[in-house]
Amino acid sequence: MSQMIQDLHDLAPLEDPKSQSSGSHTAKPRKRLPRKDVDQHLGERMIWRACPPALRRAIHRRRSVVVVIEAIRPDWAGILHEAAQGLFRSTNILMVDSSKKSKVDLQEASLRSATTGGLSFIIICNGSLAGLSPAVADAADYCLQIHSPDRSLITATLKAAFEVDSVRNIPSRVGHESSAAALIAAIRPKETAARAIARLRDLDRRNQDRSRHSLSPGPTLSDLDGYGAAKRWGLELADDLAAYRRGDVGWSELSTAAILHGRPGTGKTFFASALARSCRVPMVATSLGHLFSQTPGYLDSIVKGLDQVFAEARSRAPCILFIDELDAFPDRATLSGRGRDWWTTVVTHFLKLLDEARDRVIVLGATNMIHRIDAAILRAGRIERQFEIGPPGEAELANIFRFHLGARLTTTEVDGIARLARGATGAEVEFLVKTAIGQARREQRELKVDDLRRLLLRDGLTDEELHRICIHEAGHAVAAMALGIKVDLISTVSQGSLGGVVITESAGRVATRQRLEDSAVVSLAGRAAETVVFGDASAGSQRDLEAATQCVAAVHGSLGLGSSILHRAAPSETSRLLADPDFCDLLEAELRILDARCVVLLTNHLQQIRTIAQALQEHRVLTGDALQALLQS
């Protein structure tokens, strides 16, 4: 063992050229390692590099130590096991497979046996520390994370194995992107260093080809329109990954975690796939719902399922781990007594994986309800980048239509359809185009723009029903403009269960009570407009009433802007606030006051409501600019 330790010391200058200018080792001639056991030589260097100076001194002085070695890539665990046997003194070594049920009793018995006998105890965990006994973790003198070998370690191994002074042209990422078995097989001691280098370069080319071919066909981020800041982040990440592959930057310098949030259908999953293609990396996709469907659903099976997902991502690294429906991991601050312990364990383990099991893995989450996500998941160092994905604008919609339509329609026709579809999501556009193309194909004819128009306007409305919807949406718009709130779009094109939509600017992050109450008035204005014009309201105001109630409930129960500064619940948890009958009475009284205010406001602007409604019946969609021009005329 003494000779092997001396060999590692003597080879240290090969790993760090700067060390050749000083230190006791530079005066000694470099030792040549025998042409055998390339895997053990490389494994020893991987461990030695991870050892802090104190552990290196302990190894050199043959002291008894307890060391936990985490093999970030599970396929290196066996090689590290053999290397640890040669590196440490008389030792008790145990392997722990994080994907299987760990034998805690065996770990602790082995620990006692080694330490009482004056031996070192080395435990090697493949993939993560999930299966490690808490007692062993507490007793460990050192915990080492062993990453895949980089170019300098491979270079040092080749120099020693083939007794050569110079090794060049080793690909920078071949150690990170190759399996352990394939990398070791490329270095064959009975051949020459030049032949080993050629094999490593061939292996690197195959890795690159596999990476390209493993990506599903489809657009890259550069091909997509919209997505704003999320797209800029993704393109910057793709550039940074290219620099990482060249060895220009380290992984820790990359921004490798983000969350996409927004209404359903805005293209969050589509973005993830395009990001993987832009970065030229594979994508592992999962969700908590998927884990429940693939396991018995017991606590231990969900925890192990999370371990396996992260382990798969690391085994394919660099890659993207896409976690959909991230809000399924509940906010621990909102958990009631029932199920609190169960979910706390799941969320805490997920946080641990985000902290410790992300080597060369890009974590991308998606949710429709970011307000439900535990704040610890979103803190800096975990998934701190947050991008809201909203519905695309008119120009972006036109390009989305062009992407799905190809050359089937003219630019003028596509622009007209995009204008009519304002407020739709990318997913809705894709479904619309597929449906129209399918109908035309079944009728054995070319697609026409009227096919898309008919699908967009196929709501089965009578003239009377359409008129009421136009009055309703015009009421929202008039109330917003009267209160100084910008209107971006009014549409009476049906979208799901909605008969129409008015898109306005939000209340903002620093909203006052007046601003929130104005938002509630705008929400109530559709129903109020129906009352003013027709004398009664229809049943189509459920979403509006929900939004108004949420605004007023937040004023009084969450934000300290009303009758009490007591924080009862988060603004999104209206149902918890409504469990109090007295609070319900307070909200009812406030909403009645705002509704009466809304009726007075719309009565004073009745002609504007009629003017806008008439234009909506004719055009079905009005942009904010068109609305302003209409009222000015």
C-alpha positions, 0 to 999 in steps of 0.5 A: 500500500505504501508504494501505491500511496507514493505513486498517487503523490508522485502523479499529483503534478499530472493533475495540476500542472501548477503544482510542478513549480513547488512542493516536495513531489516535484523533485522526484522522478514520476513513477510508472504504474504497471500495465494492469488494472486500468479501472483500479488506477482510474478509480483510485485517482477519482477517490484521491481527488475528492479527498480533503488534505486531512483525509489524504494524511490519514490514508498515508499514516494508515489511520482508521477512518469512517468514510461515506463515498457517494458514486454520483454515477451508479455505474462507477460504484463497482470500480470505486469499490475495488479502488477503495480496497487498494487505497485504504488500509485494512478495511471493511467495505460495504456497498449500498444500492439506493434503488433497493431496500437498504439493510440498515442493520448490516450497515451498523453491524459492519460499522461496529465491527470495523471500528472496534477492531481498529479498521477503517469502514468505507461505505459506497452508495451508488446514485444517492445517499437515500439508503444510508443508515442515519447512524453511519452518516452520523459516524462518518469522518468524511463524506465524498462525492465522486464524479465522473472522471474528467480529461485530466484524470484520464490523461494521468491514467493513460500516462501511467498505464502506457509509460508515456510523457505526453498525451493529447487530444482526449475529448473533454466530455468523454469521461462524463458522457460515457458509461464506466464500462465503455470508458475502461474498455477503450483503454487496453493495456496491451495496445498503445496510448495512441490506440487508446486515444483513438478509441476514446475519440470514437467513443466521444463521437458515438456519444454525440451521435446518440445524443442527437438521435435520442431527441424526439423530432420537433422544433428547437427554442429558436423555432418557437415564438413567444415564451419571453424571458423563459426562451431567453433563459433557455437559449442562454442555457444552450450556449452555456452547455456548449461552452461546458462541453468545450471545457470553457466553464464548469457546471456550477457556473450554469443556471440549471433550474427553473419553473414554468407557470401559467394557465393550462395549455400555454405550452409548458411541456412543449417548451421543455421538449424544445429546450432539450432539443436546443441543448442537445440533451435527453429529457427524463419526464415525470410527475408525482401522479406518474409515480403514484401510477407506477408504484403501490403509492406507499410512502417508501415506494414514492420516496424510492420512486423519486430516488430512481427518477433522479438516478435515471437523470444522472445516469443520462447526464447531462440531461433535463429532468422535467417535473410536471404538475409540481404543485402536487408536492403540497406546501407544508405550511398549509397541511392539516393534521391528517396526512401532514407527516406523510407529505412532509416526508415526501416533500423533505426528501424531494428537497434533499434530492434537489440539493444533493442529487443534481449533478449535471442535471437540469431541473425544469418544473411546470405548474398551473398553480405556482402559489401552491408550491412550498416556498422551500422548493422555490428558494435560491439554490433549488428552483429559483428561476420562475417564468410565467407563460401566458397566452401568446399575442397576435403576432406569436399566434400567427407564427404558431399557426404557420408552424402547424399549417405549413404552406397551406394558407396565405400570410393574409389568411393566417393573420386573420385567423390569428386575430380571431383566435386571440386569447387562445393557447398554443395547445388550442391552436394545435388542436384546432389546426389538426381538427381542420386538416383532418376534416379536409382530408376526410373530404378529400380536398385542400384546407381552406381558411373557412375551415378554421373560421367555422371551428373557431366560431362553432359555438351554436349560439343564437343571435340573442345568446350572442348579443347577451355575451357581447353585452357581458364582455363589453361591460367588463371592458367599459368598467376597466377603462372607466377605472383606468385599467388597460384593456388588451383584448375583448373576444366572444370566441368560445374557449372551453367553458368560457363564452368570451374573454376580456384581457386586462392588465393585472393588479400587480405585485404591490396592489392597494385595497383600491386597486384590488376592489377595482379588479373586483368591480371589473369582474362583476361588470359583465353580470352588472351589464346584463342587469342594466341592459336586460333587467336580469343576469344569466348563469354565465358569471361563475368565473367572474364571481369566483374572481371577485370573491377571491379579491375581496377575501384577500383584502380582508383575510390575507393582506391586512387591507380590510377590517383586520390585519390578521392573516387567516390564509393565503390569497389563493385559499379562499375556501379556507376563509369561507369556512367561517360564517361571519367572514362569509357575511362580511364578504357578502356585504362588501360584494353587494356594495361593489356590485351596486357601485358597478351598476351605477358606473355602467348605467352612466356608460350605457351607450359605450356598452352598446357601441362595443357590443355591436362591434363585437357581434360583427367582428367577434374580437376587438384589440385594445387599439381597435377598442380605443379607436371605436370609442374615439370615433 
